[in-house]
């Protein structure tokens, strides 16, 4: 997700498009995978009757401050990778729609002490779940060159990933790298002079994804979505970088996050699990991006279960 200068917890991106494609049944059961500031959840609640239910997930302790007093909302303070287990606890095996607004909230970027942003000097943290044992500090100070290279290459698409990994290992030989400022200074010889912010954004993205195991969590969550959705129910997912978008696109295309298509044994045709309603992803308008810079990289995909 892109950073934005704002005191607002989180401005929901493509809000009306998300709600429109959820095609909300007032008496239905819905899931918001990423509650955050509650913007999408609160809009869904406006369309539900007294019989409707909304299950909202968020592992960030700060998100609890945004929970509205509404008996139709069940807030689950855990990672969405456990979606099936927690829904089962409430006797729910199928739902009428699932919405996911992936990545990091504006609040997490703007709260300097969380260590997500290149704009603030802070401890190397980057945890969405602040009870997690793995921090950016641990990744940067304990991963070897091979691990660091793979992380920066895969999760940040950093061109000089190997050089960057070696520089980090060399620098920490003189003492632990403790803060974001210290880290930025430690890798200065790898940072392009006129593209520092863009480069650091990629580097920080890679570390953040590793710390929060974001790709593994998303794969687990998406893998469960097909069985959780009722036939004809929509899956509405907004991603902010190509790694997330590719997983969503693969799921819609083939029913699995690897994108491996299966043939029907009897008919020899390719099995279809979803019907895509967005052959090209929906992107924000210029007006929305102007009002919320975080929206710039958003891509919204919608599909219904066959």
N, C-alpha and C positions, 0 to 999 in steps of 0.2 A: 504493500500500500504506500501511497505517496504521503509525505508529511504535509501538515498544514498548520499555520500559525493561528491558533484559536483557543479560547478558553472553554469552548463547548466540548462536552464529553465526546460526542461523536455525531456527525451529521450523516444520516442514512443516505446512501447513494442510490440513484434510480428507484426511489421509493415507490412512486406510483406505478412504474412498470413492473416492479416485483409484485405488488398487490394485485395488479390487473391479471398477471399470468398465474397467480395462485388460484384464481377463479373460486374464491372462498364460498364454501357452503356454510351458511350461518350456524348450522348444528354440527359442523364437522370438527375433526381433531387435527391440529396442525403442529408442526415443529419448526422452531427458529433455532438453528444450530449455533448461532453466535449472537447472544442477547446484547452485549456491549452496553450502549447507552439506552437501549430499549426502543429505538425509533421504529424499526420494522415491527417489533412485537406489539407496540402500542397501536400501530396502524391496523394490524391484523385483528386485534381485539375490537376495534371499532366495527368490524364487519361480522363479528360473532354474536349469536344469540346467547341467552342464558344457558343453553344446553351445550354450546360450543366449548372446546378446550384448546389451550395452547401450551405446549411444553417448550420451554426456552432453556438452552444450555449456555453456560459460560463458566470457565474455570478460573477466571480472574476475580479475586476477592472484591476489587473495586466496583465491579459491575452490580453487586448486590444493592448498592446505594440507589440504583435507578429502578428497582422493582416497584411497579405500581400496586396499589392495594386493590386487587381484582381476583376474586375467587376462581375465575376461569383460567388464570395463569398459574402454571406449576413451574417454578424456577428450579433448575437442576444444576447445582454448582460443580459441574464436572466437565471433562473434555468430551466433545461430541463423538469421540471414537467408541464410547460406551453406550451409544444411543439405544441399541436394542435391549441391553440389560436393564437400563433405567426405565424405559417405557414398559417393559414387562412387569417391573415392580408396581406399576400403576394399572396393570391389567390390559395394557394396550399392545396389540400385535400388528395392527395396520392403521395407517393414518391417511388423511385426505389431501395432504400436501406437505412438502418439506422445503424450507427456505434456508439458504446458507450465504452469508456475507463474510467471505474468508479474510484471512490476514490479520493485521494489527489495527486496533482502533486508534482514532485521533488522540484520545485520552492517553493511551499508552505511549504514543510518540511525544506528546506534549508534557507528560509528567517526567521531567528530566532525570529524577533519581532512579527511574526504572532502567535506564541505560539503553533504550531502543534507538535514540536519536543521535545523530552526529552533531547536533546543535548545542548539546549540553555536556558539561564535565560531570561524570557520574561514575559510580562503581560499575564494573563490568557484570551486568546482571542479565537482562533481556528475557527473564522468565515471565510467561503469561500466567502460569500457575506458580505463585510465589512460595509454595511449599515444596516445589520440585528440587531435587538435589543437584541437578545439572545446571550450571550457570555459564555465562559467557566467560567469566574468569577461569573456570575450570577448563573449558574448551581451549582457550587461547594459551593457557599456561601448562597444559598436560598433553594435548594431542601431539603426535609426532608429525613429521613432514608429510608422510604418506596420507595420514588422516586429514590433515589441514588442506593439502592439495586437493584431495577428492571433494572435500566440503566446499571449498571456494569455487572449484570447477563446476560441480554439479548444481549447487544451490544458488550460486551467485553469477555463474557464467563469467567468471573473472579471467581475463585473457592471460595474465601473468601469475596464475595460481601457484605454480611451483616455486617461482621466485619469491612470492609473497610468503609462502609457508616457510621457506628457508630463512627469510629475514626475521620472521616472528621467533623462530627457534633460536636464532643467533642473538636477538635482542633480550630474550628472557634468560639467557645464560648469565646476564649481568644482574639479574634480579627479576622478581615477578612483575608482570605488567598488571597494574591494579585498576586503572581508570580508563575511560574512553579517550580522554585527552592524551594520556600517556601512550595508549595504543595507537592513536592517530599519528603521534610524533614518531613512534617506533617504526611505522611502515611508510614514512615519508618518502624514502627512496624508491618505493614501488608506485607511488601515487602520481598520476599524470598531472603536470603543472596546471593546465587550463581546464581539466575535467575532474578536479578533486572531489567535488560533491557527488557527482555521478558515480565515480569509482567507489568512494566510501559507502554510498548507498548500496551498491552491489555486495561489498564486503560485509556490511552489517546485516544485510538480508540473509546471506549465507550462514552467518553465525546464529542469527535469530531462528532460522529454520532448523538448524541442528539442535540448538538448546531446547526448543519446544517440540522437536520430533514432528514437525508440521506435516511433512509428506507422508510419514507412516500413519499419523492420526487421520489424515484426509483419506488415504487409501482404505483404511479400516472402516471409516464412516460411510464412504460412497459405496463400498462393497455391500453394506447392510441396507442401503436405501431401497434397492429394488424390491426385496421381500417385505419391507415395511410399508411400501406404498400400495394403496388399493388400485385395482385396474382403472386406468383413466386419470389417476391422480398425478399432479404436476411435481416435478423436481425443478426448483428455481435456484440456481447457484451463480453467485457473482465472485469472480476471481480477480486478482491484481497482478499476477505475473504468469509467465508462460508455463511454469511447472504445474501450477494449480489448474490452469485452463486445460492443459493437455490431459490431465487425469479425468476431468469432467467430460471433455470431448470423447475420450476413449470409452467411458462408461456408457454414454448415450449411444455411441456407435455400435458397441459390441456387448454391452452388459457387464464388462469387467474393466478395471482400471488399466490393465495391460494393453487393451485395444485388440485382443486376439479374438477374431470372429470364429464362431462355431457353426458347423453345418448340421442341418437336420438330417438324422440318420435315414429316415424314410424318404423324404422328398429331395434331399440333396441341396436344399436352399439354405442361405445364411439365416441363422436365427436372429430375430429382432426382439429386443427387450424394451426398447423405448422408441417413441416417435419424437423426433426433434421438431420443436416449433421455432427454432432459431438456427437456420443453416449457417448464418453469419451471426456472431454474438452481437447483442445490443450494447451500444456504448453511449455514454452521457453526451448531452448536447454541449455546444460551446458555452452556452449560458450557465449550465450547471457547473462546468469545470471552472468558469470564471468565479463563481460564488463559492466553490469548494475544490481547491486544487487537488485534494486527495482523490477525487473522482477520475482524474486524468487517465489512469491506467486500468479502470474497471471494465470488465467484460462480463456480460450477463448471458447465460445460456439457460434455455428452458426446454424441458422434455416431459412427455407424459408416459406413464407406464402402459405398455400394451397388454 
